[in-house]
Amino acid sequence: TNALQPRQVYSFIGSLLNLYPRMASRTVPSIIHVLRTCMDPSAGYDCIESTLLVSLEFLASESIISDPHGAHLVWKYVSSLTNDGVPTAVRSSVIRILAKMCGSNKKLFRRIRDVIGRSMVSRDPFIRIAATATLADLAKFDLLRDVEEIIGWVQSRLQDEEPAVAHFALVALKYLVVNEELEFDLVIRVLEKRLGVDLCD
């Protein structure tokens, strides 16, 4: 018989946790062990591709972090993977699940916001891309608060040397307008000032 794939395993565990939500915190250490195994240099790329990303997504799911103790354990581990020195592939993957985490437990917003703000000024272009894309996701799903502070981060990335960063900054602005967090006319003025163009022409 074929071995179960990680996604199938986590689907089963998620169904179980929906029935017994208080078991979430007991599940977290096992998933963290799987992640650490995948990040071992001897694990190989296949483990990262097939298991690490799926495991991170599951940690960010409502099944796990709707439980307060589960959320605490997850954040303690996941936040450590967003620091300088963590391999770019792992760090950027973790940053990309933060919007899902926020949607699963909105109480994590301020911590997630701080990680994104720090990551948006990283020297590593892949980290800046991941952070700005995640900010755009938060804007898309109307999960952003304290927009006055966040708009400064977005403005600073409009002229980033990495085109993908500038693209996601524009996407973030788009959804802030769509969700009525910013006025369209204000965004146009910001773009004209930052980019040195007349968008009325």
Backbone bond lengths (Angstrom), bond angles and torsions (degrees), N, CA, C in turn:
res aa  C-N    CA-C-N  psi(-1)  N-CA   C-N-CA  omega(-1)  CA-C   N-CA-C  phi
1 T - - - 1.471 - - 1.512 110.19 -
2 N 1.331 115.21 151.34 1.455 120.05 178.81 1.520 110.49 -76.68
3 A 1.336 115.73 142.98 1.469 120.38 177.06 1.515 109.85 -69.17
4 L 1.318 115.64 147.48 1.458 120.01 177.43 1.528 109.83 -65.50
5 Q 1.314 116.80 140.68 1.449 121.78 175.94 1.528 109.43 -81.45
6 P 1.349 117.27 152.11 1.475 119.51 -178.69 1.529 113.36 -52.44
7 R 1.318 117.26 -39.92 1.467 119.40 -178.39 1.532 111.35 -63.62
8 Q 1.342 116.89 -36.44 1.462 120.69 177.92 1.534 110.44 -67.06
9 V 1.323 115.05 -42.06 1.469 120.06 179.79 1.522 110.22 -61.09
10 Y 1.334 116.42 -47.47 1.463 119.74 -177.81 1.521 111.97 -69.34
11 S 1.320 117.32 -29.72 1.459 120.37 175.46 1.529 110.19 -63.35
12 F 1.321 116.12 -41.59 1.466 120.91 177.86 1.532 110.61 -65.55
13 I 1.345 116.25 -45.99 1.470 119.98 -179.59 1.528 110.12 -62.77
14 G 1.331 116.74 -39.89 1.456 120.39 178.84 1.521 111.98 -61.76
15 S 1.325 116.26 -40.73 1.466 120.08 177.97 1.525 110.76 -63.83
16 L 1.322 115.85 -38.75 1.461 120.68 178.43 1.527 111.00 -65.47
17 L 1.336 115.89 -42.42 1.469 119.80 -178.77 1.525 111.88 -69.08
18 N 1.323 116.92 -26.72 1.466 119.24 175.85 1.526 110.80 -64.32
19 L 1.332 115.94 -28.86 1.469 121.05 177.79 1.525 111.62 -85.78
20 Y 1.349 115.61 -34.94 1.469 120.94 -177.46 1.535 109.38 -129.11
21 P 1.334 117.29 71.37 1.473 121.47 -173.31 1.526 114.46 -58.74
22 R 1.327 118.41 -26.56 1.463 120.11 -178.11 1.525 112.75 -73.05
23 M 1.313 116.51 -8.35 1.460 120.21 177.31 1.526 112.09 -82.47
24 A 1.327 117.02 -5.30 1.465 120.57 -176.08 1.522 112.13 -56.55
25 S 1.333 116.48 -45.69 1.468 119.61 -177.16 1.523 112.20 -64.75
26 R 1.330 117.27 -25.85 1.466 120.58 178.20 1.530 111.14 -77.52
27 T 1.317 115.59 -21.44 1.461 120.92 -179.13 1.523 112.11 -81.41
28 V 1.319 116.59 -32.32 1.464 121.94 -173.22 1.530 113.46 -56.05
29 P 1.340 120.83 -48.06 1.475 119.35 -178.17 1.529 113.52 -56.64
30 S 1.328 116.85 -36.76 1.470 119.60 179.54 1.517 111.43 -66.72
31 I 1.335 116.44 -39.64 1.465 119.78 -179.96 1.526 110.21 -69.32
32 I 1.321 116.32 -38.55 1.464 120.01 176.87 1.528 110.11 -62.31
33 H 1.322 116.99 -38.41 1.468 120.07 176.93 1.531 110.79 -61.34
34 V 1.332 116.74 -41.62 1.469 121.11 177.48 1.528 110.13 -61.30
35 L 1.333 116.38 -43.90 1.464 120.66 -179.96 1.530 111.00 -62.58
36 R 1.300 117.26 -44.46 1.469 120.72 -179.99 1.529 110.92 -62.83
37 T 1.326 115.87 -37.51 1.461 120.04 177.66 1.524 110.50 -63.75
38 C 1.333 115.87 -42.09 1.472 120.50 179.98 1.520 112.23 -66.41
39 M 1.329 116.57 -30.46 1.462 119.87 -177.54 1.528 112.84 -86.01
40 D 1.313 116.51 -2.86 1.465 119.74 174.83 1.526 108.58 -65.68
41 P 1.335 117.63 134.36 1.471 120.50 -177.76 1.521 114.48 -53.78
42 S 1.332 117.15 -25.97 1.466 120.38 -178.40 1.526 112.92 -84.78
43 A 1.345 116.79 -3.66 1.466 119.98 -174.64 1.523 112.24 -71.31
44 G 1.331 117.22 -34.27 1.456 119.95 179.95 1.514 112.70 89.35
45 Y 1.329 115.98 163.74 1.465 122.04 -175.46 1.519 111.83 -66.88
46 D 1.340 117.81 -35.08 1.468 120.46 -176.80 1.524 111.62 -58.28
47 C 1.332 116.39 -37.62 1.469 120.28 179.87 1.524 110.43 -66.46
48 I 1.336 116.12 -41.12 1.463 120.03 178.68 1.516 110.44 -62.83
49 E 1.329 115.55 -45.02 1.462 120.44 -175.56 1.519 111.96 -70.02
50 S 1.338 117.35 -42.56 1.461 120.17 -171.67 1.524 114.06 -91.32
51 T 1.315 117.38 -28.03 1.464 119.62 -171.96 1.517 113.71 -117.59
52 L 1.327 118.08 -45.19 1.458 120.45 -174.38 1.528 111.52 -60.58
53 L 1.328 117.37 -48.69 1.464 119.86 -176.63 1.522 111.65 -65.22
54 V 1.334 116.70 -41.12 1.469 120.37 179.20 1.526 110.63 -66.03
55 S 1.336 115.97 -38.18 1.469 120.17 179.43 1.525 111.20 -66.03
56 L 1.329 116.31 -41.12 1.465 119.82 177.38 1.520 111.07 -62.84
57 E 1.325 116.14 -43.28 1.467 119.95 179.13 1.527 111.12 -60.73
58 F 1.326 115.95 -39.16 1.466 118.91 -179.67 1.529 111.16 -68.64
59 L 1.328 116.97 -39.20 1.465 119.35 176.45 1.519 111.51 -59.86
60 A 1.336 116.45 -30.09 1.464 120.88 -178.35 1.524 112.90 -84.98
61 S 1.323 116.84 -2.87 1.464 120.26 -174.32 1.524 112.19 -77.95
62 E 1.310 114.57 159.30 1.463 120.73 179.88 1.526 111.39 -62.82
63 S 1.342 116.98 -29.52 1.467 121.09 179.71 1.526 111.44 -57.83
64 I 1.337 115.73 -32.36 1.461 120.68 -176.99 1.524 111.98 -95.27
65 I 1.321 117.33 -52.01 1.468 118.07 -167.85 1.529 114.75 -97.44
66 S 1.327 116.96 7.19 1.463 116.99 168.79 1.529 109.86 -74.60
67 D 1.345 115.31 -21.14 1.464 120.97 174.66 1.536 108.84 -81.71
68 P 1.326 119.45 123.90 1.471 121.43 -175.48 1.528 114.05 -54.93
69 H 1.336 116.76 -44.26 1.470 119.13 -179.08 1.525 110.37 -69.67
70 G 1.324 116.17 -38.29 1.457 120.16 175.92 1.515 110.89 -61.25
71 A 1.334 116.35 -43.49 1.468 121.01 179.86 1.529 110.81 -62.33
72 H 1.337 116.57 -39.99 1.465 120.62 179.41 1.524 111.11 -62.62
73 L 1.318 116.80 -45.66 1.462 121.07 -179.20 1.525 111.56 -65.02
74 V 1.321 115.10 -42.44 1.467 119.86 -179.79 1.518 110.46 -63.78
75 W 1.331 116.89 -47.87 1.458 119.53 -176.49 1.524 111.37 -64.60
76 K 1.308 116.54 -39.26 1.466 119.96 179.57 1.520 110.52 -58.00
77 Y 1.313 117.28 -39.74 1.461 120.77 -179.33 1.527 111.55 -80.96
78 V 1.315 116.34 -50.00 1.463 120.82 -174.90 1.526 111.65 -62.09
79 S 1.326 117.40 -40.92 1.463 119.72 -178.26 1.526 111.50 -63.37
80 S 1.332 116.78 -29.26 1.468 119.94 179.00 1.526 111.37 -68.59
81 L 1.327 117.06 -19.42 1.466 121.45 -179.52 1.522 112.47 -89.45
82 T 1.335 116.93 3.59 1.468 120.39 179.21 1.527 111.86 -103.30
83 N 1.329 116.84 5.66 1.466 120.63 -175.88 1.528 112.37 -89.89
84 D 1.324 115.29 161.24 1.459 120.50 174.36 1.525 109.41 -58.42
85 G 1.321 116.23 143.35 1.452 120.78 179.93 1.517 113.49 100.77
86 V 1.332 116.67 -21.52 1.460 120.53 175.37 1.531 107.97 -76.21
87 P 1.333 119.26 137.34 1.467 120.85 179.61 1.528 111.84 -50.44
88 T 1.311 116.07 138.85 1.461 121.43 -174.73 1.520 112.88 -55.14
89 A 1.339 117.38 -42.40 1.471 120.75 -177.94 1.525 111.38 -60.96
90 V 1.335 116.13 -41.27 1.464 120.46 179.57 1.523 110.37 -72.25
91 R 1.321 116.14 -48.09 1.466 120.84 -176.92 1.527 111.72 -60.43
92 S 1.323 116.57 -45.14 1.469 119.71 -179.21 1.528 110.69 -67.59
93 S 1.337 117.49 -35.83 1.471 120.59 177.77 1.519 111.14 -64.17
94 V 1.325 116.48 -40.59 1.456 120.47 178.12 1.530 110.70 -64.63
95 I 1.311 116.66 -44.46 1.469 120.65 179.62 1.527 110.73 -59.27
96 R 1.334 116.36 -36.63 1.465 119.56 -177.16 1.525 113.26 -71.29
97 I 1.337 119.11 -16.62 1.471 119.41 177.99 1.525 112.08 -92.09
98 L 1.336 117.55 -2.90 1.468 119.67 -173.43 1.519 113.04 -66.06
99 A 1.331 117.51 -32.57 1.468 119.28 177.97 1.532 109.97 -65.13
100 K 1.324 116.40 -40.48 1.466 119.99 177.51 1.518 110.47 -64.11
101 M 1.332 116.48 -40.29 1.461 120.16 178.01 1.521 110.98 -60.79
102 C 1.319 115.91 -42.47 1.466 120.33 -179.41 1.524 110.59 -64.60
103 G 1.341 115.97 -39.68 1.457 119.44 177.44 1.516 112.65 -65.41
104 S 1.336 116.15 -31.37 1.469 120.81 -179.86 1.520 112.34 -79.85
105 N 1.328 116.71 -28.74 1.465 120.92 -179.95 1.529 108.52 -151.43
106 K 1.314 115.58 96.15 1.464 120.66 -174.57 1.529 113.15 -65.77
107 K 1.325 117.46 -15.31 1.466 119.92 178.09 1.529 111.72 -67.68
108 L 1.325 116.82 -14.91 1.463 120.61 179.00 1.525 112.44 -86.06
109 F 1.324 117.59 0.00 1.468 120.32 -171.49 1.517 112.63 -54.71
110 R 1.307 118.97 -50.96 1.470 120.50 -174.66 1.530 111.69 -61.90
111 R 1.306 117.34 -39.45 1.460 119.88 178.15 1.529 110.65 -66.38
112 I 1.319 115.22 -42.37 1.465 120.30 178.51 1.522 110.14 -64.18
113 R 1.321 116.58 -42.70 1.465 121.09 178.70 1.521 110.76 -57.92
114 D 1.323 117.25 -43.13 1.461 120.64 -178.55 1.531 111.57 -64.72
115 V 1.331 116.90 -39.75 1.466 120.54 178.46 1.525 110.13 -64.23
116 I 1.318 116.84 -43.51 1.468 120.75 -179.28 1.524 110.57 -64.78
117 G 1.329 116.65 -44.45 1.458 120.05 179.34 1.510 112.37 -59.28
118 R 1.323 116.76 -41.40 1.469 121.28 178.10 1.526 111.38 -68.24
119 S 1.319 116.10 -38.99 1.463 120.73 -176.33 1.527 112.64 -73.98
120 M 1.322 116.75 -25.50 1.472 120.14 -178.66 1.524 112.73 -69.30
121 V 1.313 117.62 -14.71 1.467 120.37 178.47 1.529 111.10 -111.23
122 S 1.323 116.43 16.19 1.461 120.54 177.70 1.529 110.78 -64.09
123 R 1.305 116.43 150.77 1.467 120.85 175.17 1.525 111.49 -73.79
124 D 1.309 116.06 -20.79 1.466 121.39 -179.18 1.535 108.94 -80.93
125 P 1.333 119.02 116.59 1.465 120.34 -177.78 1.523 113.31 -61.60
126 F 1.330 117.93 -31.54 1.462 120.31 -179.97 1.527 111.31 -68.40
127 I 1.325 116.53 -32.88 1.467 120.44 176.76 1.528 109.61 -71.43
128 R 1.317 117.05 -40.77 1.474 119.67 177.26 1.525 110.72 -63.24
129 I 1.326 116.39 -40.34 1.467 119.89 177.97 1.528 110.14 -61.27
130 A 1.330 116.40 -49.26 1.467 120.65 -178.72 1.528 111.39 -59.87
131 A 1.338 116.07 -43.76 1.466 120.30 -177.63 1.525 111.61 -66.49
132 T 1.326 116.64 -43.28 1.468 119.88 -178.31 1.523 110.91 -70.94
133 A 1.330 117.22 -36.59 1.464 120.65 175.89 1.522 110.97 -64.10
134 T 1.333 116.81 -38.57 1.461 120.94 179.01 1.524 110.70 -68.87
135 L 1.322 116.53 -37.98 1.462 119.96 175.59 1.527 110.05 -61.85
136 A 1.332 116.75 -40.45 1.468 120.86 177.23 1.528 110.78 -62.69
137 D 1.347 116.71 -38.52 1.472 120.24 177.22 1.530 110.70 -63.94
138 L 1.319 116.68 -42.89 1.463 120.45 178.19 1.524 110.84 -60.89
139 A 1.330 116.07 -40.08 1.465 120.00 177.72 1.523 110.61 -66.69
140 K 1.327 116.19 -42.09 1.471 121.12 -179.23 1.520 111.72 -58.73
141 F 1.333 116.26 -42.71 1.460 120.61 -177.41 1.523 113.03 -92.59
142 D 1.337 115.18 13.12 1.467 122.56 175.39 1.531 111.68 55.49
143 L 1.325 115.12 47.00 1.461 121.04 -179.54 1.525 112.85 -106.35
144 L 1.326 116.85 -0.82 1.460 120.18 -176.55 1.524 111.77 -83.32
145 R 1.313 114.81 141.82 1.463 122.57 172.69 1.532 107.06 -129.53
146 D 1.326 117.63 170.64 1.469 121.25 -179.84 1.526 110.78 52.76
147 V 1.321 115.58 51.55 1.467 121.23 -174.29 1.525 111.60 -63.48
148 E 1.337 117.24 -27.90 1.463 119.93 -178.60 1.521 111.52 -57.56
149 E 1.320 116.73 -39.86 1.465 120.98 178.84 1.524 110.93 -75.12
150 I 1.306 115.93 -42.27 1.463 121.30 -174.98 1.519 112.08 -67.60
151 I 1.317 117.82 -33.08 1.458 120.05 -179.04 1.524 111.30 -61.26
152 G 1.327 116.57 -30.74 1.470 119.99 176.68 1.521 111.40 -65.27
153 W 1.333 116.47 -38.73 1.459 119.43 177.54 1.526 110.77 -63.48
154 V 1.331 114.68 -43.09 1.474 119.53 -178.27 1.524 110.06 -63.54
155 Q 1.326 116.59 -45.55 1.470 120.42 -179.79 1.526 111.14 -58.39
156 S 1.320 116.49 -40.22 1.465 119.82 -176.29 1.524 112.40 -68.42
157 R 1.314 117.37 -16.44 1.468 120.62 -177.99 1.524 112.54 -101.56
158 L 1.324 118.12 -1.90 1.464 120.56 -178.61 1.519 112.58 -65.20
159 Q 1.311 117.20 -26.53 1.463 121.14 -179.83 1.527 111.29 -115.22
160 D 1.316 115.61 29.03 1.461 120.46 179.01 1.526 109.71 -62.20
161 E 1.330 115.75 145.71 1.462 120.42 -179.65 1.525 112.45 -67.00
162 E 1.342 116.36 -18.64 1.463 120.88 177.33 1.532 108.58 -95.42
163 P 1.338 118.98 113.55 1.478 121.68 -175.35 1.528 114.01 -55.60
164 A 1.326 117.43 -35.43 1.465 119.69 -178.86 1.523 111.57 -63.90
165 V 1.332 116.99 -33.58 1.466 120.68 178.05 1.526 109.67 -65.56
166 A 1.320 116.84 -47.15 1.463 121.00 178.60 1.530 110.67 -60.57
167 H 1.332 115.74 -39.56 1.473 120.02 178.89 1.522 111.13 -59.25
168 F 1.322 117.21 -49.21 1.468 120.14 -177.69 1.528 111.66 -69.98
169 A 1.333 116.94 -27.98 1.467 119.48 174.46 1.531 109.66 -63.96
170 L 1.332 116.20 -41.09 1.471 120.55 177.40 1.526 111.07 -66.33
171 V 1.324 116.31 -38.86 1.472 120.29 177.75 1.523 110.32 -62.53
172 A 1.328 116.44 -41.20 1.467 120.47 178.24 1.529 110.60 -60.87
173 L 1.328 116.35 -44.47 1.467 120.35 177.96 1.532 110.96 -60.50
174 K 1.319 115.33 -42.24 1.473 120.28 179.27 1.523 110.99 -55.45
175 Y 1.341 116.34 -49.65 1.464 118.76 -176.01 1.520 112.77 -74.62
176 L 1.322 117.65 -25.81 1.457 119.59 173.44 1.529 110.70 -65.49
177 V 1.322 115.86 -34.29 1.463 120.41 175.68 1.528 110.39 -72.67
178 V 1.329 116.67 -46.56 1.467 121.58 -179.13 1.528 111.36 -57.19
179 N 1.339 115.88 -40.08 1.466 120.39 -178.84 1.524 113.24 -90.26
180 E 1.337 115.21 10.67 1.475 122.81 172.91 1.522 113.02 62.89
181 E 1.330 115.58 30.64 1.459 120.16 172.70 1.529 110.50 -85.75
182 L 1.337 116.55 -25.62 1.458 122.84 177.65 1.531 109.32 -132.33
183 E 1.322 115.32 151.19 1.461 119.64 176.55 1.524 109.56 -84.58
184 F 1.323 115.52 141.42 1.458 121.23 -177.77 1.530 111.62 -58.20
185 D 1.326 117.15 -44.60 1.470 120.83 -178.41 1.529 111.05 -61.48
186 L 1.323 116.42 -37.98 1.466 120.39 178.85 1.526 110.17 -64.33
187 V 1.309 117.47 -42.86 1.464 121.36 179.96 1.521 110.41 -63.33
188 I 1.312 116.61 -40.82 1.474 120.26 178.29 1.523 110.39 -61.09
189 R 1.321 117.15 -42.91 1.467 120.33 179.50 1.529 110.93 -64.38
190 V 1.330 116.44 -40.57 1.469 120.93 178.35 1.528 110.34 -61.93
191 L 1.333 116.28 -45.66 1.465 120.34 -178.99 1.527 111.08 -63.91
192 E 1.310 116.36 -41.36 1.468 119.68 179.91 1.527 110.85 -63.60
193 K 1.328 115.96 -40.55 1.459 119.88 -178.96 1.520 110.66 -70.19
194 R 1.322 116.72 -46.00 1.472 120.79 -176.05 1.520 112.30 -70.43
195 L 1.320 116.18 -40.54 1.456 120.12 -174.06 1.521 113.32 -94.58
196 G 1.339 115.85 -9.87 1.467 118.98 178.72 1.508 113.54 67.30
197 V 1.328 116.38 36.83 1.468 120.73 179.59 1.513 109.53 -128.38
198 D 1.342 114.78 159.67 1.455 121.34 176.13 1.531 107.30 -105.65
199 L 1.320 116.96 103.84 1.457 121.05 -175.58 1.524 112.38 -79.37
200 C 1.311 116.80 -3.92 1.453 120.05 177.94 1.526 112.53 -84.56
201 D 1.340 116.07 -16.34 1.465 119.90 179.86 1.530 110.97 -72.08
